[in-house]
Amino acid sequence: MSHISPLDYARENRERFLDELKELLRIPSISTLSEHREDMERAARFLRDRLSAIGFEAETIAGHGHPLVYGQWLNAPGRPTVLLYGHYDVQPVDPIDLWQTPPFEPDVRDDNIYARGAADDKGQTMTFLHAAESLLHGEGRLPLNLKIIIEGEEECGGAAIKAYVSEHGGRLAADVVQVADSGMYAPGIPTIETGLRGIVYTEIHAQGASHDLHSGLYGGVGPNPLNALAWVIADLKDRKGHIAIPGFYDDVQRPADDVLASWRKLPFDLDAYRAQVGARDLVGMQEFSPLERTWSRPTLDVHGISGGFTGEGAKTVIPAEATAKVSMRLVPDQRAEKVFELFRNRVLELTPPGIDLRVRLIHGDDPVLVPERGPFIDAARQALQQTFGRPAVLARSGGSIPIVGVFKETLGLNTVLMGWGLPDDNLHAPNEKFSLENFYLGIDATVRFWQAVGALAEQGAT
Amino acid sequence: MSHISPLDYARENRERFLDELKELLRIPSISTLSEHREDMERAARFLRDRLSAIGFEAETIAGHGHPLVYGQWLNAPGRPTVLLYGHYDVQPVDPIDLWQTPPFEPDVRDDNIYARGAADDKGQTMTFLHAAESLLHGEGRLPLNLKIIIEGEEECGGAAIKAYVSEHGGRLAADVVQVADSGMYAPGIPTIETGLRGIVYTEIHAQGASHDLHSGLYGGVGPNPLNALAWVIADLKDRKGHIAIPGFYDDVQRPADDVLASWRKLPFDLDAYRAQVGARDLVGMQEFSPLERTWSRPTLDVHGISGGFTGEGAKTVIPAEATAKVSMRLVPDQRAEKVFELFRNRVLELTPPGIDLRVRLIHGDDPVLVPERGPFIDAARQALQQTFGRPAVLARSGGSIPIVGVFKETLGLNTVLMGWGLPDDNLHAPNEKFSLENFYLGIDATVRFWQAVGALAEQGAT
């Protein structure tokens, strides 16, 4: 078997790698919608089969909601073991009419691939498989041991993987976790993320009358659950972004001064950032910088309100019930369980006349911080420097990757969070995309990172 | 041709009358949804054909939105002419899963007929046709002249009939209008309505960012149009029911003392009323009685809020845009045009940071009062007393029948509003019904009313 450099192998196989990604992107694996259950299984089988094909022992694991995919290659005794994490489920696609091309028909335009899940997280997950194949098929072996677990519920709470990790922690034992479900601070700036916000995602259900009412006949005496939700939601956060839930801010820790100083040194162009958000004005608490607001301050957002009539034209209904989806993003040291209790109590206190409110937790995850120093972070910095030709920055993300906290608490493992997404990738929105340049650079950086981690054993550094 | 009493004819034909109503109820003539355009035309043709069959000159009139149906029988020279009004369009049916039987498959249970439009207004409109048939086929003639106009846009603003009335007023010349699109104060209590609230139905559109945002990445800086609508809506009406729009109450007239005194004499059981509303507590301004609140006080209700994600599970989206449907009910002497301006200005003043608001009028109609005395009202009282065996009460309705104001302003005609609906008919809601007893009593009362009006000519009273 003739050997070629893994990076050369990766370059020569770019087109096939892209075809494989497209094949995965064509599967509409929306985890939150039950009609896609069969698609979830198809996506899991696809990944298992690809892992087997490149030389991993691989299986799908049913039994906890959507299947998990697990694979391992453990033929490097004495070398470190990295546990890889990705997810194959994607967000819903509505509003569908705003997509320029159908969300599950991947389309390459301007050196980007457009599809739901392109960046979050199918494209990034596939960089693991392509990097491993490049090493295995290029050199015939990996420079370290790899375990990989890919879940199908990242977008809907992640119950299955949490249960699996707590029940089968031994099988997942490793030296460090690597997650490619994050992004780069800006195009061309390789990034290691050191903090993630947590989340509490809730539903407030408002019940008014026992049946829908005609607003002519009963408007003025009949309780309106939509007006009620407006009062409650308006009272939870003011127009300046302050969240009016007693105790909510008690555990919020401001980042250390040197961390804040490092953020101030990051290149930041307010106009460009506003353009990226697509908003004339940035909202929220103006006493904090935009990066602080999204990285280290909690927030509260409404995601949708159902009930009543939203079709074209007019219907003069006072609906019997209405529901709002409301989430909060949490920062260290807030805890999801405690915040949900504070939230629920406050909502119930705000109950308007004639209305019954119920508050339900859909999912909750704690925020997480990862150490900014250590041999694995150093290996990642080295790989990123070599691949991108400039030093990596340490940043945080306002998003949540709940499993990072679970790996820390259950397995005692820190995580290296380096990802290839860009701020304008339209995650969770129409026209999600993934940069093809970053796709290929991500494969290269991952190859280099594993080579550097493998070399740590010889240095005795792990 | 052997003559029989019109009331006997009506009794003998009850089953066929019910079958005809069912045939009309099977047509899903939802005016506000454009996919039902063909159903609208079918319903109009059905009514035209029935009018022709019983001896009217009849036609459908296209050209102004959904077709109008017009019919006339003018062979009683020297007798008064009554202009009849009804509508064949119905409200949408959502939430469809709360219907016990499908909304367009009429089902008779417990002496009620259940279907969308049963009471509002197909069942009531058909009483005109059945009363006219009973007189024409029973006695061979009508005791007066009748014109009838039936519109297909009552539930969506009524543009077509308003245009027709203003362009073809002469053709509709009459002595009085009769509308059967109202209800009885309570079961067994025949009712003449003397006041109707007006309406201003609006849409508030909130635009945040130019594209949907991920609440993790941008929560805290990205403007959220759903939170924005909550702030705006919460500020438009407080929890006690007071509408916080400057100038809104300026033109509101409290009813005269004798009118309020007559309302206090109406039988009113608060517990029964609460049960009818289906609410534990009645809301609104407690300094006014429930009847005052619904008959003579304005109100503001949200009917639906679209935007973002309302499916099962969780989607962490900050939508780019969201829309709320908000209506106000108006009372004498408020004017729709003025109130809309006040509303729009207030909404724009309330614009939250980072958000652009647009306010659109969907339709507006002024409130209306009709005189409580006169020969036609007396004829109606006499017919109701004979039919129901007890005196009619004078009441108002919180609902709007915009055309009543148009007939007054454009044709100078007052309206006799007597209808056969009941408070628990579930208008605009799932499981709409119409009492079969009231259907048949309504036919009888209409026959007697026309006989009494015909007799007015001989008394020289018109």
Interface residues (C-beta under 8 A of the other chain):
Chain A: S31 T32 L33 S34 Q91 P92 D94 P95 L98 E155 C156 G157 G183 R197 I199 Y201 G208 A209 S210 H211 D212 L213 H214 S215 G216 L217 Y218 G219 G220 V221 G222 P223 N224 L226 N227 L229 A230 W231 I233 A234 D235 K237 R239 K240 G241 V277 G278 A279 R280 D281 L282 V283 G284 M285 P290 R293 T294 R297 P298 T299 L300 D301 V302 H303 G304 I305 S306 G307 G308 F309 T310 G311 E312 G313 A314 K315 T316 V317 I318 P319 A320 T323 K325 S327 R329 P352 P353 G354 D356 I362 H363 S397 G398 G399 S400 P423 N426 L427 H428 A429 P430 N431
Chain B: S31 T32 L33 S34 Q91 P92 D94 P95 L98 E155 C156 G157 G183 R197 I199 Y201 G208 A209 S210 H211 D212 L213 H214 S215 G216 L217 Y218 G219 G220 V221 G222 P223 N224 L226 N227 L229 A230 W231 I233 A234 D235 K237 R239 K240 G241 V277 G278 A279 R280 D281 L282 V283 G284 M285 P290 R293 T294 R297 P298 T299 L300 D301 V302 H303 G304 I305 S306 G307 G308 F309 T310 G311 E312 G313 A314 K315 T316 V317 I318 P319 A320 T323 K325 S327 R329 P352 P353 G354 D356 I362 H363 S397 G398 G399 S400 P423 N426 L427 H428 A429 P430 N431
